[in-house]
Amino acid sequence: QNPEAARYLQASLKLLCTSDATIICADAKQWLESAIGVFDLLLLDPPFTDKSVDVQQIVHTLVSRGLLAPQAWIYLEQASADVLPHFADFQLYRQQQAGLVRVSLWCSVSKATH
């Protein structure tokens, strides 16, 4: 929901000369209701103070609706005090903490076994 961040990401795509990427700047819950397509990379950066955002439910919905590619990756930013989630069909690939922020990278189980 940060238009400035979306513009930065869009500019980065131009620098990478890629034409097969889409930046979506929207409320995740509303977007999920009508989402179409298959995504290779999911960037989740929910507001740390909004405890109504359930990242596990978001990922579950994406998987159950077939919106994540079989070899998809998930990048998650969360408060370091928050419990690390568990995503079915994904395993933790790497995590790092910097102050009050934890970042984690998850790969699909099919990607991890190949």
Buried (B, 14 or more C-beta within 10 A) or exposed (E): EEEEEBEEBEEEBEEEEEEEEEBEBEEBEEEBEEBEEEBEEBBBBBEBEEEEBBBEEBBBBBBEEEBBBEEBBBBBBBEEEEEEBEBEBBEBBEEEEEEEEBBBBBBBBEBEEE
